[in-house]
Amino acid sequence: MFLFYLKAKVKQKTGELRGSMESSNKNNRKWLRYAGLASEMMAMLGITAFLGFKLDKWWDLELPIFLIIFPLLALGVTLWRIIKTFEKKDG
């Protein structure tokens, strides 16, 4: 009788652990997705700022127009992708 009780308790604890691990994995995936989006945004802004700076120097422009426009375009595209990602999740 005691063995059946013990076996039932072990199964219960195993199920609880499995459930908590699954929820933990879901939370980790969410954080990794958001961290990836943030990293992508920073990389896009950095790359486009660098390219804008180089184009402004290459064309010898007084007003750094590419340095202003490229990061703004990258920011817009990245924000659009983030919004689309959240819409997919809700839908």
N, CA, C and O atoms as a CHARMM CRD file, in Angstrom:
* protein
*
  364
    1    1 MET  N      0.82200  -1.18800   0.00000 PROA 1      0.00000
    2    1 MET  CA     0.00000   0.00000   0.00000 PROA 1      0.00000
    3    1 MET  C      0.87400   1.26300   0.00000 PROA 1      0.00000
    4    1 MET  O      0.61800   2.21700  -0.73500 PROA 1      0.00000
    5    2 PHE  N      1.89600   1.23800   0.83400 PROA 2      0.00000
    6    2 PHE  CA     2.78600   2.38600   0.92300 PROA 2      0.00000
    7    2 PHE  C      3.48500   2.63300  -0.41000 PROA 2      0.00000
    8    2 PHE  O      3.70300   3.78500  -0.78700 PROA 2      0.00000
    9    3 LEU  N      3.84400   1.55700  -1.13400 PROA 3      0.00000
   10    3 LEU  CA     4.52200   1.71200  -2.42100 PROA 3      0.00000
   11    3 LEU  C      3.62300   2.39800  -3.44700 PROA 3      0.00000
   12    3 LEU  O      4.10400   3.20900  -4.23800 PROA 3      0.00000
   13    4 PHE  N      2.32200   2.08400  -3.44800 PROA 4      0.00000
   14    4 PHE  CA     1.39500   2.74500  -4.37000 PROA 4      0.00000
   15    4 PHE  C      1.30200   4.23500  -4.06000 PROA 4      0.00000
   16    4 PHE  O      1.26900   5.07300  -4.96100 PROA 4      0.00000
   17    5 TYR  N      1.25900   4.54700  -2.75800 PROA 5      0.00000
   18    5 TYR  CA     1.20600   5.94600  -2.33700 PROA 5      0.00000
   19    5 TYR  C      2.47000   6.67500  -2.77300 PROA 5      0.00000
   20    5 TYR  O      2.41500   7.78200  -3.30900 PROA 5      0.00000
   21    6 LEU  N      3.61200   6.03300  -2.53100 PROA 6      0.00000
   22    6 LEU  CA     4.89500   6.63300  -2.88700 PROA 6      0.00000
   23    6 LEU  C      4.99400   6.81900  -4.40300 PROA 6      0.00000
   24    6 LEU  O      5.45800   7.85700  -4.87500 PROA 6      0.00000
   25    7 LYS  N      4.56000   5.81400  -5.15900 PROA 7      0.00000
   26    7 LYS  CA     4.58500   5.89000  -6.61500 PROA 7      0.00000
   27    7 LYS  C      3.70000   7.03300  -7.11800 PROA 7      0.00000
   28    7 LYS  O      4.08000   7.75800  -8.03800 PROA 7      0.00000
   29    8 ALA  N      2.53200   7.18800  -6.51800 PROA 8      0.00000
   30    8 ALA  CA     1.62500   8.26400  -6.90700 PROA 8      0.00000
   31    8 ALA  C      2.24400   9.62600  -6.60600 PROA 8      0.00000
   32    8 ALA  O      2.12000  10.55500  -7.40300 PROA 8      0.00000
   33    9 LYS  N      2.90700   9.74600  -5.46300 PROA 9      0.00000
   34    9 LYS  CA     3.55700  11.01700  -5.10700 PROA 9      0.00000
   35    9 LYS  C      4.68900  11.35100  -6.07000 PROA 9      0.00000
   36    9 LYS  O      4.86100  12.50800  -6.45500 PROA 9      0.00000
   37   10 VAL  N      5.45400  10.34500  -6.45600 PROA 10     0.00000
   38   10 VAL  CA     6.55900  10.56600  -7.39800 PROA 10     0.00000
   39   10 VAL  C      6.00400  11.01800  -8.74600 PROA 10     0.00000
   40   10 VAL  O      6.54300  11.94000  -9.35900 PROA 10     0.00000
   41   11 LYS  N      4.93900  10.38100  -9.20900 PROA 11     0.00000
   42   11 LYS  CA     4.32500  10.79400 -10.47600 PROA 11     0.00000
   43   11 LYS  C      3.79400  12.21200 -10.39500 PROA 11     0.00000
   44   11 LYS  O      3.92200  12.98600 -11.34400 PROA 11     0.00000
   45   12 GLN  N      3.19900  12.55100  -9.26200 PROA 12     0.00000
   46   12 GLN  CA     2.65800  13.90300  -9.08200 PROA 12     0.00000
   47   12 GLN  C      3.77700  14.93300  -9.12400 PROA 12     0.00000
   48   12 GLN  O      3.66400  15.95100  -9.80700 PROA 12     0.00000
   49   13 LYS  N      4.86000  14.67000  -8.39400 PROA 13     0.00000
   50   13 LYS  CA     5.99000  15.60600  -8.36100 PROA 13     0.00000
   51   13 LYS  C      6.64300  15.72000  -9.73800 PROA 13     0.00000
   52   13 LYS  O      7.02800  16.81100 -10.15700 PROA 13     0.00000
   53   14 THR  N      6.76400  14.60000 -10.43500 PROA 14     0.00000
   54   14 THR  CA     7.35200  14.61600 -11.76600 PROA 14     0.00000
   55   14 THR  C      6.50300  15.45300 -12.71600 PROA 14     0.00000
   56   14 THR  O      7.03400  16.22200 -13.51600 PROA 14     0.00000
   57   15 GLY  N      5.19200  15.30100 -12.62600 PROA 15     0.00000
   58   15 GLY  CA     4.28800  16.09800 -13.46000 PROA 15     0.00000
   59   15 GLY  C      4.38500  17.57900 -13.14400 PROA 15     0.00000
   60   15 GLY  O      4.35100  18.41500 -14.04800 PROA 15     0.00000
   61   16 GLU  N      4.50600  17.91000 -11.85600 PROA 16     0.00000
   62   16 GLU  CA     4.63900  19.32300 -11.46500 PROA 16     0.00000
   63   16 GLU  C      5.93000  19.90600 -12.00000 PROA 16     0.00000
   64   16 GLU  O      5.95200  21.02400 -12.51500 PROA 16     0.00000
   65   17 LEU  N      7.01300  19.13900 -11.87500 PROA 17     0.00000
   66   17 LEU  CA     8.30100  19.61900 -12.38600 PROA 17     0.00000
   67   17 LEU  C      8.25800  19.79800 -13.89400 PROA 17     0.00000
   68   17 LEU  O      8.75700  20.79000 -14.42400 PROA 17     0.00000
   69   18 ARG  N      7.66100  18.83500 -14.58000 PROA 18     0.00000
   70   18 ARG  CA     7.57000  18.91500 -16.03300 PROA 18     0.00000
   71   18 ARG  C      6.76400  20.14100 -16.44800 PROA 18     0.00000
   72   18 ARG  O      7.13200  20.83700 -17.39500 PROA 18     0.00000
   73   19 GLY  N      5.66400  20.40800 -15.74100 PROA 19     0.00000
   74   19 GLY  CA     4.83700  21.57800 -16.05000 PROA 19     0.00000
   75   19 GLY  C      5.56600  22.87800 -15.79500 PROA 19     0.00000
   76   19 GLY  O      5.45000  23.82200 -16.57700 PROA 19     0.00000
   77   20 SER  N      6.32400  22.93800 -14.69600 PROA 20     0.00000
   78   20 SER  CA     7.05500  24.17300 -14.40000 PROA 20     0.00000
   79   20 SER  C      8.20100  24.37700 -15.39200 PROA 20     0.00000
   80   20 SER  O      8.52400  25.51200 -15.74300 PROA 20     0.00000
   81   21 MET  N      8.81500  23.28500 -15.84400 PROA 21     0.00000
   82   21 MET  CA     9.87900  23.41200 -16.83800 PROA 21     0.00000
   83   21 MET  C      9.33100  23.88400 -18.16900 PROA 21     0.00000
   84   21 MET  O      9.97900  24.67600 -18.85300 PROA 21     0.00000
   85   22 GLU  N      8.14500  23.41400 -18.55500 PROA 22     0.00000
   86   22 GLU  CA     7.54400  23.84500 -19.81100 PROA 22     0.00000
   87   22 GLU  C      7.20700  25.32700 -19.77100 PROA 22     0.00000
   88   22 GLU  O      7.44100  26.04000 -20.74700 PROA 22     0.00000
   89   23 SER  N      6.66100  25.79800 -18.65700 PROA 23     0.00000
   90   23 SER  CA     6.34300  27.22600 -18.55100 PROA 23     0.00000
   91   23 SER  C      7.62300  28.05500 -18.52100 PROA 23     0.00000
   92   23 SER  O      7.66200  29.16000 -19.06200 PROA 23     0.00000
   93   24 SER  N      8.66400  27.52700 -17.89400 PROA 24     0.00000
   94   24 SER  CA     9.94600  28.22300 -17.86300 PROA 24     0.00000
   95   24 SER  C     10.53000  28.32700 -19.26800 PROA 24     0.00000
   96   24 SER  O     11.06700  29.36900 -19.64300 PROA 24     0.00000
   97   25 ASN  N     10.42700  27.24400 -20.04900 PROA 25     0.00000
   98   25 ASN  CA    10.92400  27.27300 -21.42900 PROA 25     0.00000
   99   25 ASN  C     10.15100  28.27000 -22.27700 PROA 25     0.00000
  100   25 ASN  O     10.74100  28.94400 -23.12100 PROA 25     0.00000
  101   26 LYS  N      8.83800  28.37700 -22.07200 PROA 26     0.00000
  102   26 LYS  CA     8.04100  29.34700 -22.81600 PROA 26     0.00000
  103   26 LYS  C      8.48400  30.75900 -22.48400 PROA 26     0.00000
  104   26 LYS  O      8.60900  31.59900 -23.37500 PROA 26     0.00000
  105   27 ASN  N      8.72400  31.03100 -21.18900 PROA 27     0.00000
  106   27 ASN  CA     9.18200  32.36400 -20.79100 PROA 27     0.00000
  107   27 ASN  C     10.55100  32.66900 -21.38100 PROA 27     0.00000
  108   27 ASN  O     10.80800  33.78800 -21.82400 PROA 27     0.00000
  109   28 ASN  N     11.43100  31.66600 -21.38500 PROA 28     0.00000
  110   28 ASN  CA    12.76300  31.86900 -21.96600 PROA 28     0.00000
  111   28 ASN  C     12.67000  32.17300 -23.44900 PROA 28     0.00000
  112   28 ASN  O     13.39800  33.03100 -23.94800 PROA 28     0.00000
  113   29 ARG  N     11.78400  31.48400 -24.16600 PROA 29     0.00000
  114   29 ARG  CA    11.62200  31.74800 -25.59700 PROA 29     0.00000
  115   29 ARG  C     11.13400  33.16600 -25.83700 PROA 29     0.00000
  116   29 ARG  O     11.58600  33.83600 -26.76600 PROA 29     0.00000
  117   30 LYS  N     10.20900  33.62700 -24.99700 PROA 30     0.00000
  118   30 LYS  CA     9.71100  34.99900 -25.14800 PROA 30     0.00000
  119   30 LYS  C     10.84100  35.99100 -24.94800 PROA 30     0.00000
  120   30 LYS  O     11.01000  36.91100 -25.74800 PROA 30     0.00000
  121   31 TRP  N     11.61600  35.81100 -23.88600 PROA 31     0.00000
  122   31 TRP  CA    12.70600  36.74300 -23.62200 PROA 31     0.00000
  123   31 TRP  C     13.74500  36.70700 -24.73000 PROA 31     0.00000
  124   31 TRP  O     14.27800  37.74700 -25.11800 PROA 31     0.00000
  125   32 LEU  N     14.03400  35.52500 -25.23900 PROA 32     0.00000
  126   32 LEU  CA    15.00900  35.43400 -26.32500 PROA 32     0.00000
  127   32 LEU  C     14.49700  36.11000 -27.58800 PROA 32     0.00000
  128   32 LEU  O     15.27000  36.74500 -28.30500 PROA 32     0.00000
  129   33 ARG  N     13.19800  35.98100 -27.87300 PROA 33     0.00000
  130   33 ARG  CA    12.63100  36.64500 -29.04300 PROA 33     0.00000
  131   33 ARG  C     12.75300  38.16300 -28.89600 PROA 33     0.00000
  132   33 ARG  O     13.15100  38.85000 -29.83600 PROA 33     0.00000
  133   34 TYR  N     12.41400  38.67900 -27.72500 PROA 34     0.00000
  134   34 TYR  CA    12.48000  40.13100 -27.51100 PROA 34     0.00000
  135   34 TYR  C     13.91900  40.62300 -27.51100 PROA 34     0.00000
  136   34 TYR  O     14.20500  41.70300 -28.02800 PROA 34     0.00000
  137   35 ALA  N     14.81600  39.85300 -26.94400 PROA 35     0.00000
  138   35 ALA  CA    16.23400  40.23000 -26.96600 PROA 35     0.00000
  139   35 ALA  C     16.75800  40.22600 -28.39700 PROA 35     0.00000
  140   35 ALA  O     17.56200  41.08200 -28.76600 PROA 35     0.00000
  141   36 GLY  N     16.31200  39.27300 -29.19800 PROA 36     0.00000
  142   36 GLY  CA    16.71800  39.22700 -30.59400 PROA 36     0.00000
  143   36 GLY  C     16.22600  40.43300 -31.37500 PROA 36     0.00000
  144   36 GLY  O     16.95700  40.99400 -32.19200 PROA 36     0.00000
  145   37 LEU  N     14.98200  40.83100 -31.12100 PROA 37     0.00000
  146   37 LEU  CA    14.45000  42.01800 -31.79500 PROA 37     0.00000
  147   37 LEU  C     15.22000  43.27200 -31.38600 PROA 37     0.00000
  148   37 LEU  O     15.51100  44.12600 -32.22300 PROA 37     0.00000
  149   38 ALA  N     15.54700  43.38100 -30.10700 PROA 38     0.00000
  150   38 ALA  CA    16.31000  44.54500 -29.63500 PROA 38     0.00000
  151   38 ALA  C     17.71000  44.55500 -30.24700 PROA 38     0.00000
  152   38 ALA  O     18.20300  45.60700 -30.65500 PROA 38     0.00000
  153   39 SER  N     18.34200  43.40400 -30.31100 PROA 39     0.00000
  154   39 SER  CA    19.67900  43.32100 -30.91200 PROA 39     0.00000
  155   39 SER  C     19.63100  43.67500 -32.39500 PROA 39     0.00000
  156   39 SER  O     20.51300  44.36200 -32.91200 PROA 39     0.00000
  157   40 GLU  N     18.60200  43.20200 -33.05900 PROA 40     0.00000
  158   40 GLU  CA    18.44300  43.51800 -34.48100 PROA 40     0.00000
  159   40 GLU  C     18.26800  45.01900 -34.67600 PROA 40     0.00000
  160   40 GLU  O     18.83900  45.60200 -35.59800 PROA 40     0.00000
  161   41 MET  N     17.48200  45.64000 -33.81100 PROA 41     0.00000
  162   41 MET  CA    17.26100  47.07900 -33.92500 PROA 41     0.00000
  163   41 MET  C     18.57200  47.84200 -33.72700 PROA 41     0.00000
  164   41 MET  O     18.87900  48.76200 -34.48600 PROA 41     0.00000
  165   42 MET  N     19.33600  47.46200 -32.71700 PROA 42     0.00000
  166   42 MET  CA    20.60300  48.15800 -32.46100 PROA 42     0.00000
  167   42 MET  C     21.59000  47.94900 -33.61300 PROA 42     0.00000
  168   42 MET  O     22.28900  48.88100 -34.00800 PROA 42     0.00000
  169   43 ALA  N     21.64500  46.74200 -34.14300 PROA 43     0.00000
  170   43 ALA  CA    22.56000  46.47300 -35.25100 PROA 43     0.00000
  171   43 ALA  C     22.15900  47.26800 -36.49100 PROA 43     0.00000
  172   43 ALA  O     23.01100  47.84600 -37.16500 PROA 43     0.00000
  173   44 MET  N     20.87100  47.29400 -36.78400 PROA 44     0.00000
  174   44 MET  CA    20.40400  48.05500 -37.96300 PROA 44     0.00000
  175   44 MET  C     20.73100  49.53700 -37.80900 PROA 44     0.00000
  176   44 MET  O     21.19900  50.17500 -38.75200 PROA 44     0.00000
  177   45 LEU  N     20.48400  50.08300 -36.61800 PROA 45     0.00000
  178   45 LEU  CA    20.77800  51.50700 -36.40800 PROA 45     0.00000
  179   45 LEU  C     22.27500  51.78000 -36.53700 PROA 45     0.00000
  180   45 LEU  O     22.67800  52.77300 -37.14400 PROA 45     0.00000
  181   46 GLY  N     23.08800  50.91000 -35.97300 PROA 46     0.00000
  182   46 GLY  CA    24.54000  51.09400 -36.05500 PROA 46     0.00000
  183   46 GLY  C     25.06300  50.99700 -37.47800 PROA 46     0.00000
  184   46 GLY  O     25.87100  51.82300 -37.90300 PROA 46     0.00000
  185   47 ILE  N     24.61200  50.00500 -38.20400 PROA 47     0.00000
  186   47 ILE  CA    25.07700  49.80400 -39.58000 PROA 47     0.00000
  187   47 ILE  C     24.63400  50.95300 -40.48200 PROA 47     0.00000
  188   47 ILE  O     25.42000  51.46600 -41.27800 PROA 47     0.00000
  189   48 THR  N     23.36500  51.35300 -40.35000 PROA 48     0.00000
  190   48 THR  CA    22.88700  52.43400 -41.21500 PROA 48     0.00000
  191   48 THR  C     23.53100  53.77300 -40.85500 PROA 48     0.00000
  192   48 THR  O     23.76900  54.59800 -41.73700 PROA 48     0.00000
  193   49 ALA  N     23.81500  53.99800 -39.57800 PROA 49     0.00000
  194   49 ALA  CA    24.51200  55.22900 -39.19400 PROA 49     0.00000
  195   49 ALA  C     25.92200  55.23000 -39.77600 PROA 49     0.00000
  196   49 ALA  O     26.39100  56.25400 -40.27200 PROA 49     0.00000
  197   50 PHE  N     26.58800  54.09800 -39.71600 PROA 50     0.00000
  198   50 PHE  CA    27.93200  53.99000 -40.28800 PROA 50     0.00000
  199   50 PHE  C     27.90900  54.22300 -41.79900 PROA 50     0.00000
  200   50 PHE  O     28.72500  54.97700 -42.33000 PROA 50     0.00000
  201   51 LEU  N     26.96100  53.56600 -42.49300 PROA 51     0.00000
  202   51 LEU  CA    26.85700  53.75400 -43.93600 PROA 51     0.00000
  203   51 LEU  C     26.50700  55.19500 -44.29700 PROA 51     0.00000
  204   51 LEU  O     27.04900  55.74500 -45.25600 PROA 51     0.00000
  205   52 GLY  N     25.60600  55.80400 -43.53700 PROA 52     0.00000
  206   52 GLY  CA    25.26100  57.20300 -43.77900 PROA 52     0.00000
  207   52 GLY  C     26.44900  58.12000 -43.58200 PROA 52     0.00000
  208   52 GLY  O     26.66400  59.05200 -44.35700 PROA 52     0.00000
  209   53 PHE  N     27.22200  57.85200 -42.53600 PROA 53     0.00000
  210   53 PHE  CA    28.42300  58.64400 -42.27200 PROA 53     0.00000
  211   53 PHE  C     29.42300  58.51400 -43.42000 PROA 53     0.00000
  212   53 PHE  O     29.99200  59.50700 -43.87500 PROA 53     0.00000
  213   54 LYS  N     29.63300  57.27900 -43.88500 PROA 54     0.00000
  214   54 LYS  CA    30.58300  57.05500 -44.97500 PROA 54     0.00000
  215   54 LYS  C     30.10900  57.70300 -46.27900 PROA 54     0.00000
  216   54 LYS  O     30.92000  58.27800 -47.00600 PROA 54     0.00000
  217   55 LEU  N     28.81700  57.61900 -46.58500 PROA 55     0.00000
  218   55 LEU  CA    28.30400  58.25100 -47.80100 PROA 55     0.00000
  219   55 LEU  C     28.42700  59.78000 -47.72500 PROA 55     0.00000
  220   55 LEU  O     28.77200  60.43000 -48.71200 PROA 55     0.00000
  221   56 ASP  N     28.14700  60.33500 -46.56300 PROA 56     0.00000
  222   56 ASP  CA    28.30300  61.78500 -46.40400 PROA 56     0.00000
  223   56 ASP  C     29.75800  62.20600 -46.59700 PROA 56     0.00000
  224   56 ASP  O     30.02700  63.23400 -47.21700 PROA 56     0.00000
  225   57 LYS  N     30.68400  61.43000 -46.07700 PROA 57     0.00000
  226   57 LYS  CA    32.10600  61.74700 -46.25400 PROA 57     0.00000
  227   57 LYS  C     32.52400  61.55900 -47.71600 PROA 57     0.00000
  228   57 LYS  O     33.28200  62.36300 -48.25900 PROA 57     0.00000
  229   58 TRP  N     32.02800  60.49800 -48.34300 PROA 58     0.00000
  230   58 TRP  CA    32.42000  60.20100 -49.71700 PROA 58     0.00000
  231   58 TRP  C     31.93800  61.29200 -50.67000 PROA 58     0.00000
  232   58 TRP  O     32.67600  61.69300 -51.56900 PROA 58     0.00000
  233   59 TRP  N     30.71500  61.77400 -50.48600 PROA 59     0.00000
  234   59 TRP  CA    30.18000  62.82300 -51.33500 PROA 59     0.00000
  235   59 TRP  C     30.48700  64.22000 -50.80900 PROA 59     0.00000
  236   59 TRP  O     30.06400  65.21200 -51.40200 PROA 59     0.00000
  237   60 ASP  N     31.19900  64.30200 -49.73100 PROA 60     0.00000
  238   60 ASP  CA    31.64600  65.56000 -49.12700 PROA 60     0.00000
  239   60 ASP  C     30.47800  66.53900 -48.92000 PROA 60     0.00000
  240   60 ASP  O     30.52800  67.68900 -49.35600 PROA 60     0.00000
  241   61 LEU  N     29.43800  66.05700 -48.25100 PROA 61     0.00000
  242   61 LEU  CA    28.25000  66.87300 -47.97800 PROA 61     0.00000
  243   61 LEU  C     28.43700  67.66500 -46.69200 PROA 61     0.00000
  244   61 LEU  O     28.97500  67.15600 -45.70900 PROA 61     0.00000
  245   62 GLU  N     27.98800  68.91300 -46.70800 PROA 62     0.00000
  246   62 GLU  CA    28.07300  69.73400 -45.50200 PROA 62     0.00000
  247   62 GLU  C     27.03400  69.30100 -44.47000 PROA 62     0.00000
  248   62 GLU  O     27.32200  69.20800 -43.27600 PROA 62     0.00000
  249   63 LEU  N     25.82400  69.04000 -44.95500 PROA 63     0.00000
  250   63 LEU  CA    24.75300  68.57700 -44.08500 PROA 63     0.00000
  251   63 LEU  C     24.73100  67.04000 -44.11500 PROA 63     0.00000
  252   63 LEU  O     24.59200  66.45400 -45.18900 PROA 63     0.00000
  253   64 PRO  N     24.86300  66.39000 -42.97100 PROA 64     0.00000
  254   64 PRO  CA    24.92100  64.91300 -42.96900 PROA 64     0.00000
  255   64 PRO  C     23.54300  64.28700 -43.21700 PROA 64     0.00000
  256   64 PRO  O     22.95100  63.68300 -42.32200 PROA 64     0.00000
  257   65 ILE  N     23.05500  64.44100 -44.43100 PROA 65     0.00000
  258   65 ILE  CA    21.69800  64.00800 -44.75800 PROA 65     0.00000
  259   65 ILE  C     21.54700  62.49100 -44.68300 PROA 65     0.00000
  260   65 ILE  O     20.53300  61.99800 -44.18700 PROA 65     0.00000
  261   66 PHE  N     22.54300  61.74000 -45.16900 PROA 66     0.00000
  262   66 PHE  CA    22.45400  60.27800 -45.11800 PROA 66     0.00000
  263   66 PHE  C     22.56200  59.76700 -43.68400 PROA 66     0.00000
  264   66 PHE  O     21.93100  58.77600 -43.31700 PROA 66     0.00000
  265   67 LEU  N     23.36700  60.45300 -42.88400 PROA 67     0.00000
  266   67 LEU  CA    23.50300  60.08500 -41.47300 PROA 67     0.00000
  267   67 LEU  C     22.19300  60.29700 -40.72200 PROA 67     0.00000
  268   67 LEU  O     21.94700  59.63700 -39.71300 PROA 67     0.00000
  269   68 ILE  N     21.36600  61.19200 -41.19300 PROA 68     0.00000
  270   68 ILE  CA    20.05800  61.43700 -40.57600 PROA 68     0.00000
  271   68 ILE  C     19.00100  60.49400 -41.14500 PROA 68     0.00000
  272   68 ILE  O     18.22000  59.91000 -40.39400 PROA 68     0.00000
  273   69 ILE  N     18.97400  60.34500 -42.46800 PROA 69     0.00000
  274   69 ILE  CA    17.88700  59.60600 -43.11200 PROA 69     0.00000
  275   69 ILE  C     18.01500  58.08300 -42.94800 PROA 69     0.00000
  276   69 ILE  O     17.02300  57.41500 -42.65500 PROA 69     0.00000
  277   70 PHE  N     19.20900  57.53300 -43.13100 PROA 70     0.00000
  278   70 PHE  CA    19.34500  56.06700 -43.06200 PROA 70     0.00000
  279   70 PHE  C     18.93200  55.48800 -41.71000 PROA 70     0.00000
  280   70 PHE  O     18.16300  54.52700 -41.68900 PROA 70     0.00000
  281   71 PRO  N     19.39800  56.01800 -40.58700 PROA 71     0.00000
  282   71 PRO  CA    18.94000  55.45000 -39.30500 PROA 71     0.00000
  283   71 PRO  C     17.43800  55.64100 -39.06700 PROA 71     0.00000
  284   71 PRO  O     16.79600  54.79200 -38.44800 PROA 71     0.00000
  285   72 LEU  N     16.88300  56.74400 -39.55300 PROA 72     0.00000
  286   72 LEU  CA    15.43900  56.92900 -39.39200 PROA 72     0.00000
  287   72 LEU  C     14.65800  55.89100 -40.20100 PROA 72     0.00000
  288   72 LEU  O     13.64900  55.36400 -39.73300 PROA 72     0.00000
  289   73 LEU  N     15.12500  55.60200 -41.40600 PROA 73     0.00000
  290   73 LEU  CA    14.49200  54.55300 -42.20800 PROA 73     0.00000
  291   73 LEU  C     14.64100  53.18900 -41.53200 PROA 73     0.00000
  292   73 LEU  O     13.69400  52.40300 -41.49700 PROA 73     0.00000
  293   74 ALA  N     15.81200  52.91500 -41.00700 PROA 74     0.00000
  294   74 ALA  CA    16.03800  51.63700 -40.32000 PROA 74     0.00000
  295   74 ALA  C     15.15800  51.52300 -39.07900 PROA 74     0.00000
  296   74 ALA  O     14.62700  50.45100 -38.78800 PROA 74     0.00000
  297   75 LEU  N     15.00700  52.61400 -38.35600 PROA 75     0.00000
  298   75 LEU  CA    14.14600  52.61500 -37.17900 PROA 75     0.00000
  299   75 LEU  C     12.69800  52.33600 -37.57400 PROA 75     0.00000
  300   75 LEU  O     12.00600  51.56600 -36.90900 PROA 75     0.00000
  301   76 GLY  N     12.24800  52.95900 -38.64900 PROA 76     0.00000
  302   76 GLY  CA    10.88700  52.72500 -39.12200 PROA 76     0.00000
  303   76 GLY  C     10.65900  51.28400 -39.53700 PROA 76     0.00000
  304   76 GLY  O      9.64200  50.68400 -39.19000 PROA 76     0.00000
  305   77 VAL  N     11.61100  50.72600 -40.28400 PROA 77     0.00000
  306   77 VAL  CA    11.48000  49.33600 -40.73500 PROA 77     0.00000
  307   77 VAL  C     11.50100  48.37800 -39.54100 PROA 77     0.00000
  308   77 VAL  O     10.71700  47.43000 -39.49100 PROA 77     0.00000
  309   78 THR  N     12.38300  48.62100 -38.59700 PROA 78     0.00000
  310   78 THR  CA    12.48000  47.74400 -37.43600 PROA 78     0.00000
  311   78 THR  C     11.23300  47.83600 -36.57100 PROA 78     0.00000
  312   78 THR  O     10.74100  46.81400 -36.09400 PROA 78     0.00000
  313   79 LEU  N     10.71700  49.02800 -36.36100 PROA 79     0.00000
  314   79 LEU  CA     9.48000  49.16000 -35.58500 PROA 79     0.00000
  315   79 LEU  C      8.31300  48.48400 -36.28900 PROA 79     0.00000
  316   79 LEU  O      7.45900  47.88300 -35.63600 PROA 79     0.00000
  317   80 TRP  N      8.26600  48.57600 -37.61700 PROA 80     0.00000
  318   80 TRP  CA     7.22900  47.89600 -38.38300 PROA 80     0.00000
  319   80 TRP  C      7.32300  46.38200 -38.18200 PROA 80     0.00000
  320   80 TRP  O      6.30900  45.70800 -38.00100 PROA 80     0.00000
  321   81 ARG  N      8.55400  45.85500 -38.21600 PROA 81     0.00000
  322   81 ARG  CA     8.73900  44.40400 -38.00000 PROA 81     0.00000
  323   81 ARG  C      8.33400  43.99200 -36.59300 PROA 81     0.00000
  324   81 ARG  O      7.75900  42.91900 -36.40900 PROA 81     0.00000
  325   82 ILE  N      8.62100  44.82200 -35.59800 PROA 82     0.00000
  326   82 ILE  CA     8.23200  44.51300 -34.22000 PROA 82     0.00000
  327   82 ILE  C      6.71300  44.49800 -34.10100 PROA 82     0.00000
  328   82 ILE  O      6.14800  43.61700 -33.45300 PROA 82     0.00000
  329   83 ILE  N      6.05800  45.45800 -34.71500 PROA 83     0.00000
  330   83 ILE  CA     4.58700  45.50200 -34.67000 PROA 83     0.00000
  331   83 ILE  C      4.01700  44.27100 -35.35000 PROA 83     0.00000
  332   83 ILE  O      3.07300  43.66800 -34.83900 PROA 83     0.00000
  333   84 LYS  N      4.56800  43.88700 -36.49000 PROA 84     0.00000
  334   84 LYS  CA     4.08900  42.69100 -37.19300 PROA 84     0.00000
  335   84 LYS  C      4.30000  41.43500 -36.34700 PROA 84     0.00000
  336   84 LYS  O      3.46400  40.53100 -36.36000 PROA 84     0.00000
  337   85 THR  N      5.40500  41.37500 -35.62000 PROA 85     0.00000
  338   85 THR  CA     5.67500  40.22200 -34.75400 PROA 85     0.00000
  339   85 THR  C      4.63100  40.12400 -33.64800 PROA 85     0.00000
  340   85 THR  O      4.14100  39.03500 -33.35000 PROA 85     0.00000
  341   86 PHE  N      4.28900  41.25800 -33.04000 PROA 86     0.00000
  342   86 PHE  CA     3.29100  41.24000 -31.97300 PROA 86     0.00000
  343   86 PHE  C      1.89500  40.95700 -32.51300 PROA 86     0.00000
  344   86 PHE  O      1.09100  40.32600 -31.82800 PROA 86     0.00000
  345   87 GLU  N      1.59000  41.40900 -33.72500 PROA 87     0.00000
  346   87 GLU  CA     0.28400  41.11000 -34.32000 PROA 87     0.00000
  347   87 GLU  C      0.15400  39.62500 -34.60700 PROA 87     0.00000
  348   87 GLU  O     -0.92100  39.05600 -34.41800 PROA 87     0.00000
  349   88 LYS  N      1.22000  38.98900 -35.05700 PROA 88     0.00000
  350   88 LYS  CA     1.20500  37.55000 -35.30900 PROA 88     0.00000
  351   88 LYS  C      0.90000  36.77500 -34.03000 PROA 88     0.00000
  352   88 LYS  O      0.14100  35.80600 -34.03300 PROA 88     0.00000
  353   89 LYS  N      1.50800  37.22700 -32.94600 PROA 89     0.00000
  354   89 LYS  CA     1.32900  36.56200 -31.65900 PROA 89     0.00000
  355   89 LYS  C     -0.11900  36.65800 -31.18900 PROA 89     0.00000
  356   89 LYS  O     -0.67400  35.68800 -30.67300 PROA 89     0.00000
  357   90 ASP  N     -0.72700  37.82600 -31.36700 PROA 90     0.00000
  358   90 ASP  CA    -2.11300  38.03000 -30.93300 PROA 90     0.00000
  359   90 ASP  C     -3.10600  37.29500 -31.81200 PROA 90     0.00000
  360   90 ASP  O     -4.12300  36.80300 -31.32300 PROA 90     0.00000
  361   91 GLY  N     -2.82200  37.21400 -33.10800 PROA 91     0.00000
  362   91 GLY  CA    -3.74600  36.62400 -34.06300 PROA 91     0.00000
  363   91 GLY  C     -3.69900  35.16300 -34.11800 PROA 91     0.00000
  364   91 GLY  O     -4.43700  34.55100 -34.89000 PROA 91     0.00000
